[in-house]
């Protein structure tokens, strides 16, 4: 079995969907989840894979610098202009309680970014541009490595604008956000099942479409350049160190918090013990109720 990088890693997602050679893979991904068929010549990757972006990303990550949203999106997100719409994809493997609102914000930002875009607006007979005419639908696919929604085992959820009371929607799907949970088992189509296997293992099943098999080839270590292999190892090492430091800081913070909590509790128990002592309660009984030693209570009497 060939060794592969994780398809849900930042580099993996870019390799399988954000190069000129991977347009058919991206088209298959869009079609299998949103039931859209896009001619290859209409797909324009607006955030193409570039090893130099990773060099800058790793440099800042290792230096503990704040990563700008622009650089983070360039490195992590798959973004494509498919003529009739915009498409984005992101893999979120670790639990993030704010991922839903973050994904909604990002989709809305992409939708608004197409407002008043020169060259994409309809113009009136007198040359006046219709600024809203350059707006177009946004489709967002979010691949989740943890159970994000509770209450069922459905792997795919797709949300859009919808009037639930009257069972009506807009004439167009302006913003459509899909969440594909790899931990769940109810899959709608066979191709989505193949994608689940691929995202979990990096392997393409024997009966998977050719574009998924092609995606599996893109992430084989043997097919990476030496520069890409070195960069991937640096990214993983930098992330491991960063996560370790954050976890250590969290534990230390919990220890400090616990110590402060214990000190406050001790102070409160001493105040209670003093009141009970003044009320004439025996020292042994006060000790039983407050968990203070009898010596600590006797000192309160002086």
N, C-alpha and C positions, 0 to 999 in steps of 0.2 A: 504494500500500500504506500502510495506517495505521501511524503510529508507536506503538509499545507499550512499556510497561515490561516487564522480564523477568518471566515468570510464576513463575520459581523464586526471585525476590528476596523479601525479607521482606514488603514491601508487596504484591507481586504475589500471593503465596500467600494473604495475608489477604483481598485484594479478591475473589479467585475462590471462596473457600470459607467465609468467616467473617462474612458479613453476612446479614440476613434474606432478601435478594433472591437469595442464592447457594445456598440450601439444596438446590435441585435439582441444582446443579453438584456439591455435596458428596455428595449421594446417588448421582450417577452415578459419581463417583470411587470411592466405597466399593464399589458394585456391580461395577464393572469389574475391580477387583483382588481383592476378597474374596468375590465371588459372593453378596452380601447385598442384598436389596431392602428398603428402609426407607421406610415412609410418611413424608411430609414432616412431618406433625404430631408424629412421634416423635423428630424431630431437634432437639436443643437445643444450641446453640453455647455452650460454657462459657468460651471465650476469644475473645469477639467482637472484631472489628476496631474500633479506636478511635484516631482521629488524635492524641488527647492522649497516648496511650501512646508514640507515635512522637516527639512533642515532648520527652518526658522522656528517652527512649532516646537521641535525637540530642544532647540537652544534655549528658548524662553521657559519651557516646562522644567528643564534641568536647573535653570537659574532661579526657579521659584517666582518668575514674573507672572503678572496678570496677563492672561491670554485674551486678546481683543476678540469681540464677537465676529468681526470680519474674518480674521485668521482662523478662528475656530470653525466657522462655517466652510471656509475654503478647504480645510483639512478633513473635516468630519462628514459634511453633508453631500449627498448626491443631488445635484440641481440641474434640471434640463428644461429647455424651452422646446416644446413639441408642437409649435405653431398654433394649434387650437387651444393650448393650455400651458400652464407651467406644472412641472412635476418635481417633487423632492422626496428623498428617502433618507431615513436615519435609523441606525440600530442603537437601541438603549438596552444594554444587557443587565445592568444592575438596577435595583429598585430606586425609583425617584418619585417621591410623593407629589412633586409638582410637574411631572412630565406632561400630563394632559394640558395644563394651562400653558406650558411652554410651547408645546406643539401647536396649540391653537394660535398663540401669539405669532409664531413664526409663519404659519400659513396666512394669517391676516396681513402680516407685513409684506409677504410676497405678493399677495393680491393687490395691495395698495401701491406697490412699487411700479406697477404697470400703468398707473394713472398719468395721463398727459405725456406719454412717451413719443418724442418726435419720430416720424416715419411709420408709426403704428396706428395713428389716429385716422379716422374718416374725416374728410374735409367737405365742407359745403360748397356749393357752386361758386361762391364768392371767395373761396380759399380759407374761410374760418374753420379752424379745427374743432372737432367735437371731442373734448378732452377725456370724457368717460369712455369713448369708443375704444381706447387702447387697453382697457381692462379686460381680462380674460380669466377663465376658471383656473383654479389651483387644485391639484391632486397631491396629497401627501400620504406616503406610506411609512409607518413607524413599526419597526421590527423589535419586539420586546422579548427579552430573555427571562422574564419573571411574570407571575400572575398579576396583571394590572387591574383587571376588572373582576369583581366577585359575583357569585351567584350562578355561574354556568360554566360549561366546558367548551364554549364556542371559541375557536382560535381567531376568527376574523370578525372585527366590528368596523362598520363604515358609517360615518356620521356626516350629515350635511344639514342645510337649512330646511326645516320641515314644519308644517302646521299640523300638529298631532290631532287637534280637536276636529279639524275639517278634512283631514286626510289629503292635504294638498301641499305642493312644493312649488318652487320657482320654475320658470320655463327653462332655466339652465342650472346646472350644478356649479354654482359659483365657487364654493369652497367645499371640498370633500376630503375628509381626514380618515384614514384607515389605520387600524391597530392590529397587528398580527402577532399573537402571543404564542411563542414557541413551546410553552409549557402545557398548552391545552391540546386536546385530541380530536375535537369535532371539526373536521376539515370539509370545506364545501366542494372542492374539485380535486381531481387527481394531480393536476399541475401544482396546485397550492401545497399538496402533500409532498411533492418532490422538492419544492422550495423549502419547506420546513426541514426535511432531511438534510438538504444542502446547507442551510444556515446553522443547523445544529452540529453537523459532522464535517462539513467541507466537501463531502462526497456527493456525486450525482448518481442516483439509482440507474440501473441498466435500462429501464424503460422511460427515463426522463427525456424531455425534448433536447434537441441538440444544443440549444442556447444555454441550458443549465449545465450540460456536460462541458461546454466551452468555458463557462464561469469557473468550474472546478479546475480546469487546466490553468486558468489565469493565476490562481492562488497557490499553485504548486511551488514549493521552495525552489525546485530545480529550474523553474521558469522565471524566477526573479533575477534581476541583475545583482551583482555583488553590492552595488550601492544601495539597492532596495533592501537586500537582506541585512546589511549593516544598519540601515536606518530603522528597519522594523525592530531589530534587537534593541537599538537605543531607545525607541519609543516605549517598548515593553519594560525595559529596565528603568527608564525615567518614571513611568507610571507606577511601577511597583514601589519605587523609593518614595514617590509622592504620597501614594496611598498608605504606605507604612508610617510615614511621618504624621499624616493626618490622624491615623488610628492611634498612634502613640500620644499625640496631643489630646485626643479625645479621652483616652484612658487617664492621662494625667489630670485633665480637667475634672473628670469624674471623681478621682481621688481627692483633689482639692475640695470639690464640692461636698464630698462625703465627710471630710474632716471638719469643714465649716459647719455642716449639719449636726455632727456629733457634738461639737463645742456648744452650739446653740441649745441643743437638747439638754446637755449637762447643766448649762446655766439655768434653764427653765426648771429642771428637777431640783436644783439647789434652792431655788426660790420657793418651790412647793414644799420642800422638806423643812425650810425655815418656818413657813406658815404653820405646818403641822406640829412642829416642835413647840412653837409659841402657843398652840392650841392645847398642848399637854399630851399629845400622842406619844406613846413609848418609842424609843429610838429603834428598837428591833422591828416594830411594825412599820415605821416610816421607811426603813431600809427595804422591807419587803415590797412596799408600794412604789418606791422611786428607783429601785435598783442601785441606790447609792450604798457605799460601805458605811458601817456604823461609825467608823473613825471620822469619815467626811461629815457625817451628821453631827457628831460631838463638837467638831470644830465650829459649827454654826452657832453653838450655844455660847461661845466665848466672845 
